Amino acid sequence: MSLSPDMNGKIAVVTGAASGLGRATALKLADAGASLCLVDVHEERLAETHGMISDSDVMLHHANLADAENCQSVIDAAVERFGKLDALCNVAGLIRMTHFGQMARSDYDLTIAVNLTAPVLLCQAALPHLLESEGAIVNVCSSAAFIGEAYAVAYCASKAGLLGATKAMAMENSRKPIRINAVAPGGMMTNISDGMTFPEDAEMDLIARYSGLRGLVEVDDVADMVALLASPQGRAYHGACINIDAGITAG
């Protein structure tokens, strides 16, 4: 099996495409020959991603995925534009670091809406099209789906929930022509961490327990796996979650 994704003639939706892992994934899929529907709430940065792609057919879809009503419209717009859908890459995400006892309900609701509800609803909307094309779903989870991370209760809950949803969807579609998988990165230097601040009295030894001994994960390494799982070359994967965390969850 070739490990080089071939997406020629394929259509992919990528959320969170304005920066970070979403942008890197969009570039990898474009290099592999895919036509793309790029989705993000940040319109200007989404256009910047588009400017980095020269040889693929690209449409931009500005949407706030925290609003559940927007999820169906993302898939509808992509299928209307391209006539089909072959891959859905749910990359968009956010994190709010806070003491659990002081966590604002608004932060909790936003984290669950973007990290869990939106990907699940996008999967639901995309499913009929992906069954028809024998396509793929790739959900971006996190090492936080596997270990408790101090000051990140909502984030851990959202990513563990997305992992569970991924596996449940994969089981339900075990006999159908679709592949549903996830990746679970460790910490990466992306925009999700740019504005991330810990509580002033945070216990740094607790944070060190999920920071890892080998440093941050390279964004391109994760994007390579997302692109592979989205492509026909990822045909052997179904119901899998690939940990890409430089050993954080090893023990």
Short mmCIF file of the C-alpha atoms (twelve columns), coordinates in Angstrom:
data_MODEL
# 
_entry.id   MODEL 
# 
loop_
_atom_site.group_PDB 
_atom_site.id 
_atom_site.type_symbol 
_atom_site.label_atom_id 
_atom_site.label_alt_id 
_atom_site.label_comp_id 
_atom_site.label_asym_id 
_atom_site.label_seq_id 
_atom_site.Cartn_x 
_atom_site.Cartn_y 
_atom_site.Cartn_z 
_atom_site.pdbx_PDB_model_num 
ATOM 1   C CA . MET A 1   0.000   0.000  0.000  1 
ATOM 2   C CA . SER A 2   1.311   3.411  -0.965 1 
ATOM 3   C CA . LEU A 3   1.503   5.892  1.894  1 
ATOM 4   C CA . SER A 4   1.294   8.831  -0.501 1 
ATOM 5   C CA . PRO A 5   -2.299  10.081 -0.662 1 
ATOM 6   C CA . ASP A 6   -3.820  10.440 -4.118 1 
ATOM 7   C CA . MET A 7   -6.847  12.737 -4.087 1 
ATOM 8   C CA . ASN A 8   -7.090  13.446 -7.792 1 
ATOM 9   C CA . GLY A 9   -10.748 13.824 -8.701 1 
ATOM 10  C CA . LYS A 10  -11.755 13.870 -5.019 1 
ATOM 11  C CA . ILE A 11  -13.652 16.562 -3.122 1 
ATOM 12  C CA . ALA A 12  -12.810 17.324 0.501  1 
ATOM 13  C CA . VAL A 13  -14.281 19.608 3.153  1 
ATOM 14  C CA . VAL A 14  -11.755 20.905 5.695  1 
ATOM 15  C CA . THR A 15  -12.918 22.862 8.736  1 
ATOM 16  C CA . GLY A 16  -10.618 25.168 10.669 1 
ATOM 17  C CA . ALA A 17  -8.794  25.827 7.402  1 
ATOM 18  C CA . ALA A 18  -7.809  29.423 8.166  1 
ATOM 19  C CA . SER A 19  -4.714  28.456 10.138 1 
ATOM 20  C CA . GLY A 20  -2.830  25.782 12.037 1 
ATOM 21  C CA . LEU A 21  -3.595  22.132 11.404 1 
ATOM 22  C CA . GLY A 22  -6.612  22.974 9.251  1 
ATOM 23  C CA . ARG A 23  -4.478  25.051 6.915  1 
ATOM 24  C CA . ALA A 24  -1.735  22.424 6.821  1 
ATOM 25  C CA . THR A 25  -4.333  19.745 6.031  1 
ATOM 26  C CA . ALA A 26  -5.793  21.846 3.223  1 
ATOM 27  C CA . LEU A 27  -2.341  22.303 1.694  1 
ATOM 28  C CA . LYS A 28  -1.576  18.571 1.928  1 
ATOM 29  C CA . LEU A 29  -4.866  17.637 0.268  1 
ATOM 30  C CA . ALA A 30  -4.374  20.232 -2.434 1 
ATOM 31  C CA . ASP A 31  -0.903  18.840 -3.124 1 
ATOM 32  C CA . ALA A 32  -2.525  15.400 -3.413 1 
ATOM 33  C CA . GLY A 33  -4.883  16.727 -6.085 1 
ATOM 34  C CA . ALA A 34  -8.117  17.330 -4.166 1 
ATOM 35  C CA . SER A 35  -10.665 20.035 -4.844 1 
ATOM 36  C CA . LEU A 36  -11.508 21.734 -1.579 1 
ATOM 37  C CA . CYS A 37  -14.258 23.396 0.393  1 
ATOM 38  C CA . LEU A 38  -12.409 25.327 3.092  1 
ATOM 39  C CA . VAL A 39  -14.412 26.343 6.156  1 
ATOM 40  C CA . ASP A 40  -13.617 28.755 8.972  1 
ATOM 41  C CA . VAL A 41  -15.049 31.599 11.019 1 
ATOM 42  C CA . HIS A 42  -12.001 33.790 10.235 1 
ATOM 43  C CA . GLU A 43  -12.710 35.078 6.741  1 
ATOM 44  C CA . GLU A 44  -9.477  37.003 6.118  1 
ATOM 45  C CA . ARG A 45  -7.190  34.181 7.207  1 
ATOM 46  C CA . LEU A 46  -9.263  31.720 5.198  1 
ATOM 47  C CA . ALA A 47  -8.520  33.814 2.128  1 
ATOM 48  C CA . GLU A 48  -4.825  33.651 3.033  1 
ATOM 49  C CA . THR A 49  -4.984  29.865 2.977  1 
ATOM 50  C CA . HIS A 50  -6.624  30.037 -0.426 1 
ATOM 51  C CA . GLY A 51  -3.762  32.226 -1.631 1 
ATOM 52  C CA . MET A 52  -1.298  29.453 -0.759 1 
ATOM 53  C CA . ILE A 53  -3.043  26.992 -3.091 1 
ATOM 54  C CA . SER A 54  -2.461  27.368 -6.805 1 
ATOM 55  C CA . ASP A 55  -3.314  24.130 -8.584 1 
ATOM 56  C CA . SER A 56  -6.614  23.037 -7.000 1 
ATOM 57  C CA . ASP A 57  -10.237 24.103 -7.347 1 
ATOM 58  C CA . VAL A 58  -11.093 25.787 -4.051 1 
ATOM 59  C CA . MET A 59  -14.241 27.277 -2.592 1 
ATOM 60  C CA . LEU A 60  -14.327 29.215 0.661  1 
ATOM 61  C CA . HIS A 61  -17.202 28.879 3.105  1 
ATOM 62  C CA . HIS A 62  -17.252 31.388 5.958  1 
ATOM 63  C CA . ALA A 63  -19.181 29.870 8.866  1 
ATOM 64  C CA . ASN A 64  -19.287 29.925 12.649 1 
ATOM 65  C CA . LEU A 65  -19.546 26.242 13.558 1 
ATOM 66  C CA . ALA A 66  -20.526 27.110 17.120 1 
ATOM 67  C CA . ASP A 67  -23.955 27.669 15.574 1 
ATOM 68  C CA . ALA A 68  -25.254 24.164 14.912 1 
ATOM 69  C CA . GLU A 69  -27.515 25.438 12.147 1 
ATOM 70  C CA . ASN A 70  -24.447 26.159 10.012 1 
ATOM 71  C CA . CYS A 71  -23.238 22.563 9.849  1 
ATOM 72  C CA . GLN A 72  -25.759 21.287 7.315  1 
ATOM 73  C CA . SER A 73  -25.189 24.352 5.130  1 
ATOM 74  C CA . VAL A 74  -21.448 23.609 4.934  1 
ATOM 75  C CA . ILE A 75  -22.071 20.199 3.397  1 
ATOM 76  C CA . ASP A 76  -24.906 21.462 1.200  1 
ATOM 77  C CA . ALA A 77  -22.701 24.228 -0.195 1 
ATOM 78  C CA . ALA A 78  -19.827 21.855 -0.966 1 
ATOM 79  C CA . VAL A 79  -22.051 19.337 -2.741 1 
ATOM 80  C CA . GLU A 80  -23.843 22.070 -4.672 1 
ATOM 81  C CA . ARG A 81  -20.503 23.481 -5.833 1 
ATOM 82  C CA . PHE A 82  -18.736 20.221 -6.695 1 
ATOM 83  C CA . GLY A 83  -21.553 17.723 -7.205 1 
ATOM 84  C CA . LYS A 84  -20.247 15.198 -4.663 1 
ATOM 85  C CA . LEU A 85  -18.165 14.754 -1.523 1 
ATOM 86  C CA . ASP A 86  -15.328 12.290 -0.894 1 
ATOM 87  C CA . ALA A 87  -13.826 13.379 2.425  1 
ATOM 88  C CA . LEU A 88  -14.732 15.360 5.518  1 
ATOM 89  C CA . CYS A 89  -11.871 16.522 7.727  1 
ATOM 90  C CA . ASN A 90  -13.139 17.958 11.014 1 
ATOM 91  C CA . VAL A 91  -10.167 19.995 12.205 1 
ATOM 92  C CA . ALA A 92  -11.679 23.128 13.765 1 
ATOM 93  C CA . GLY A 93  -11.272 23.323 17.527 1 
ATOM 94  C CA . LEU A 94  -10.628 25.552 20.523 1 
ATOM 95  C CA . ILE A 95  -9.494  25.346 24.121 1 
ATOM 96  C CA . ARG A 96  -10.155 27.440 27.248 1 
ATOM 97  C CA . MET A 97  -7.879  26.805 30.230 1 
ATOM 98  C CA . THR A 98  -9.452  27.467 33.620 1 
ATOM 99  C CA . HIS A 99  -10.038 26.034 37.055 1 
ATOM 100 C CA . PHE A 100 -12.991 23.684 36.774 1 
ATOM 101 C CA . GLY A 101 -14.709 25.317 39.732 1 
ATOM 102 C CA . GLN A 102 -14.469 28.699 38.028 1 
ATOM 103 C CA . MET A 103 -15.303 27.612 34.493 1 
ATOM 104 C CA . ALA A 104 -17.842 29.916 32.888 1 
ATOM 105 C CA . ARG A 105 -20.860 28.196 31.385 1 
ATOM 106 C CA . SER A 106 -20.262 30.165 28.181 1 
ATOM 107 C CA . ASP A 107 -16.743 28.716 27.838 1 
ATOM 108 C CA . TYR A 108 -18.047 25.207 28.428 1 
ATOM 109 C CA . ASP A 109 -20.878 25.605 25.920 1 
ATOM 110 C CA . LEU A 110 -18.588 27.083 23.258 1 
ATOM 111 C CA . THR A 111 -15.979 24.331 23.665 1 
ATOM 112 C CA . ILE A 112 -18.552 21.559 23.368 1 
ATOM 113 C CA . ALA A 113 -20.276 23.290 20.443 1 
ATOM 114 C CA . VAL A 114 -17.127 23.690 18.340 1 
ATOM 115 C CA . ASN A 115 -15.170 20.584 19.358 1 
ATOM 116 C CA . LEU A 116 -17.948 18.012 19.625 1 
ATOM 117 C CA . THR A 117 -21.384 19.067 18.412 1 
ATOM 118 C CA . ALA A 118 -20.200 20.616 15.147 1 
ATOM 119 C CA . PRO A 119 -18.063 17.647 14.017 1 
ATOM 120 C CA . VAL A 120 -20.850 15.193 14.831 1 
ATOM 121 C CA . LEU A 121 -23.457 17.219 12.950 1 
ATOM 122 C CA . LEU A 122 -21.103 17.665 9.995  1 
ATOM 123 C CA . CYS A 123 -20.589 13.888 9.928  1 
ATOM 124 C CA . GLN A 124 -24.332 13.358 10.001 1 
ATOM 125 C CA . ALA A 125 -24.879 15.784 7.111  1 
ATOM 126 C CA . ALA A 126 -22.006 14.342 5.073  1 
ATOM 127 C CA . LEU A 127 -22.792 10.672 5.639  1 
ATOM 128 C CA . PRO A 128 -25.186 10.095 2.695  1 
ATOM 129 C CA . HIS A 129 -22.745 11.696 0.262  1 
ATOM 130 C CA . LEU A 130 -19.757 9.805  1.619  1 
ATOM 131 C CA . LEU A 131 -21.597 6.493  1.424  1 
ATOM 132 C CA . GLU A 132 -22.323 7.221  -2.212 1 
ATOM 133 C CA . SER A 133 -18.704 8.101  -2.996 1 
ATOM 134 C CA . GLU A 134 -17.204 5.437  -0.682 1 
ATOM 135 C CA . GLY A 135 -15.398 8.262  1.052  1 
ATOM 136 C CA . ALA A 136 -13.888 9.055  4.425  1 
ATOM 137 C CA . ILE A 137 -14.320 11.036 7.624  1 
ATOM 138 C CA . VAL A 138 -11.317 12.149 9.663  1 
ATOM 139 C CA . ASN A 139 -11.990 13.716 13.061 1 
ATOM 140 C CA . VAL A 140 -9.252  15.527 14.953 1 
ATOM 141 C CA . CYS A 141 -9.315  14.475 18.599 1 
ATOM 142 C CA . SER A 142 -6.393  15.019 20.993 1 
ATOM 143 C CA . SER A 143 -4.219  13.304 23.532 1 
ATOM 144 C CA . ALA A 144 -6.733  14.932 25.894 1 
ATOM 145 C CA . ALA A 145 -9.211  12.252 24.815 1 
ATOM 146 C CA . PHE A 146 -7.054  9.672  26.612 1 
ATOM 147 C CA . ILE A 147 -5.660  11.418 29.693 1 
ATOM 148 C CA . GLY A 148 -6.930  13.944 32.183 1 
ATOM 149 C CA . GLU A 149 -5.453  17.405 31.684 1 
ATOM 150 C CA . ALA A 150 -5.630  19.833 34.589 1 
ATOM 151 C CA . TYR A 151 -7.491  23.079 33.821 1 
ATOM 152 C CA . ALA A 152 -8.996  21.637 30.614 1 
ATOM 153 C CA . VAL A 153 -12.145 19.832 31.742 1 
ATOM 154 C CA . ALA A 154 -14.345 21.046 28.872 1 
ATOM 155 C CA . TYR A 155 -11.640 20.363 26.287 1 
ATOM 156 C CA . CYS A 156 -11.019 16.831 27.591 1 
ATOM 157 C CA . ALA A 157 -14.756 16.149 27.648 1 
ATOM 158 C CA . SER A 158 -15.195 17.374 24.083 1 
ATOM 159 C CA . LYS A 159 -12.296 15.383 22.656 1 
ATOM 160 C CA . ALA A 160 -13.152 12.183 24.537 1 
ATOM 161 C CA . GLY A 161 -16.711 12.601 23.308 1 
ATOM 162 C CA . LEU A 162 -15.553 13.016 19.717 1 
ATOM 163 C CA . LEU A 163 -13.409 9.904  19.994 1 
ATOM 164 C CA . GLY A 164 -16.370 7.929  21.284 1 
ATOM 165 C CA . ALA A 165 -18.597 9.280  18.525 1 
ATOM 166 C CA . THR A 166 -15.998 8.385  15.902 1 
ATOM 167 C CA . LYS A 167 -15.790 4.785  17.058 1 
ATOM 168 C CA . ALA A 168 -19.567 4.468  17.393 1 
ATOM 169 C CA . MET A 169 -20.096 5.809  13.866 1 
ATOM 170 C CA . ALA A 170 -17.444 3.453  12.557 1 
ATOM 171 C CA . MET A 171 -19.121 0.448  14.191 1 
ATOM 172 C CA . GLU A 172 -22.546 1.430  12.899 1 
ATOM 173 C CA . ASN A 173 -21.110 1.668  9.372  1 
ATOM 174 C CA . SER A 174 -18.863 -1.387 9.533  1 
ATOM 175 C CA . ARG A 175 -20.590 -3.060 6.590  1 
ATOM 176 C CA . LYS A 176 -20.912 0.091  4.516  1 
ATOM 177 C CA . PRO A 177 -18.477 1.646  2.028  1 
ATOM 178 C CA . ILE A 178 -17.132 4.461  4.195  1 
ATOM 179 C CA . ARG A 179 -14.087 4.877  6.432  1 
ATOM 180 C CA . ILE A 180 -14.377 6.799  9.702  1 
ATOM 181 C CA . ASN A 181 -11.234 7.506  11.710 1 
ATOM 182 C CA . ALA A 182 -9.580  10.011 14.009 1 
ATOM 183 C CA . VAL A 183 -6.170  11.391 14.843 1 
ATOM 184 C CA . ALA A 184 -5.139  12.446 18.343 1 
ATOM 185 C CA . PRO A 185 -2.282  14.969 18.329 1 
ATOM 186 C CA . GLY A 186 -0.378  16.132 21.333 1 
ATOM 187 C CA . GLY A 187 0.457   19.797 21.777 1 
ATOM 188 C CA . MET A 188 1.257   21.621 18.542 1 
ATOM 189 C CA . MET A 189 2.409   25.189 17.884 1 
ATOM 190 C CA . THR A 190 -0.792  26.380 16.209 1 
ATOM 191 C CA . ASN A 191 -3.241  29.235 16.619 1 
ATOM 192 C CA . ILE A 192 -5.256  27.184 19.114 1 
ATOM 193 C CA . SER A 193 -2.446  27.781 21.608 1 
ATOM 194 C CA . ASP A 194 -1.608  31.376 20.654 1 
ATOM 195 C CA . GLY A 195 -4.009  32.940 23.123 1 
ATOM 196 C CA . MET A 196 -4.031  30.055 25.568 1 
ATOM 197 C CA . THR A 197 -3.281  31.124 29.126 1 
ATOM 198 C CA . PHE A 198 -3.264  29.069 32.288 1 
ATOM 199 C CA . PRO A 199 -4.699  30.282 35.596 1 
ATOM 200 C CA . GLU A 200 -2.227  32.474 37.443 1 
ATOM 201 C CA . ASP A 201 -2.051  29.983 40.309 1 
ATOM 202 C CA . ALA A 202 -1.833  26.912 38.081 1 
ATOM 203 C CA . GLU A 203 0.325   24.081 39.436 1 
ATOM 204 C CA . MET A 204 3.005   23.689 36.790 1 
ATOM 205 C CA . ASP A 205 3.874   20.138 37.813 1 
ATOM 206 C CA . LEU A 206 0.329   19.121 36.871 1 
ATOM 207 C CA . ILE A 207 0.673   20.796 33.475 1 
ATOM 208 C CA . ALA A 208 4.027   19.057 32.991 1 
ATOM 209 C CA . ARG A 209 2.260   15.690 33.267 1 
ATOM 210 C CA . TYR A 210 0.623   16.238 29.862 1 
ATOM 211 C CA . SER A 211 3.280   18.395 28.231 1 
ATOM 212 C CA . GLY A 212 5.464   15.468 27.173 1 
ATOM 213 C CA . LEU A 213 9.197   14.889 27.288 1 
ATOM 214 C CA . ARG A 214 9.917   15.351 23.581 1 
ATOM 215 C CA . GLY A 215 8.478   18.779 22.915 1 
ATOM 216 C CA . LEU A 216 5.692   19.858 20.598 1 
ATOM 217 C CA . VAL A 217 4.395   17.800 17.712 1 
ATOM 218 C CA . GLU A 218 5.051   19.091 14.190 1 
ATOM 219 C CA . VAL A 219 1.842   20.254 12.536 1 
ATOM 220 C CA . ASP A 220 2.879   18.801 9.165  1 
ATOM 221 C CA . ASP A 221 3.286   15.342 10.688 1 
ATOM 222 C CA . VAL A 222 -0.330  15.374 11.821 1 
ATOM 223 C CA . ALA A 223 -1.560  16.845 8.533  1 
ATOM 224 C CA . ASP A 224 0.201   14.030 6.662  1 
ATOM 225 C CA . MET A 225 -1.826  11.454 8.591  1 
ATOM 226 C CA . VAL A 226 -5.104  13.340 8.151  1 
ATOM 227 C CA . ALA A 227 -4.512  13.461 4.394  1 
ATOM 228 C CA . LEU A 228 -3.675  9.751  4.289  1 
ATOM 229 C CA . LEU A 229 -6.805  8.780  6.215  1 
ATOM 230 C CA . ALA A 230 -8.918  11.005 3.957  1 
ATOM 231 C CA . SER A 231 -7.553  9.341  0.823  1 
ATOM 232 C CA . PRO A 232 -8.134  5.929  -0.767 1 
ATOM 233 C CA . GLN A 233 -4.621  5.011  0.384  1 
ATOM 234 C CA . GLY A 234 -6.008  4.920  3.928  1 
ATOM 235 C CA . ARG A 235 -8.328  2.054  3.011  1 
ATOM 236 C CA . ALA A 236 -7.046  -0.251 5.784  1 
ATOM 237 C CA . TYR A 237 -8.124  2.151  8.543  1 
ATOM 238 C CA . HIS A 238 -11.640 2.135  9.991  1 
ATOM 239 C CA . GLY A 239 -12.632 2.998  13.544 1 
ATOM 240 C CA . ALA A 240 -9.021  3.855  14.368 1 
ATOM 241 C CA . CYS A 241 -7.579  6.750  16.319 1 
ATOM 242 C CA . ILE A 242 -3.951  7.423  15.494 1 
ATOM 243 C CA . ASN A 243 -2.089  8.983  18.420 1 
ATOM 244 C CA . ILE A 244 0.509   11.497 17.222 1 
ATOM 245 C CA . ASP A 245 1.689   12.911 20.531 1 
ATOM 246 C CA . ALA A 246 5.430   12.192 20.869 1 
ATOM 247 C CA . GLY A 247 4.756   9.746  23.676 1 
ATOM 248 C CA . ILE A 248 2.437   11.775 25.918 1 
ATOM 249 C CA . THR A 249 -0.058  8.931  26.245 1 
ATOM 250 C CA . ALA A 250 2.580   6.184  26.422 1 
ATOM 251 C CA . GLY A 251 2.387   6.036  30.185 1 
# 
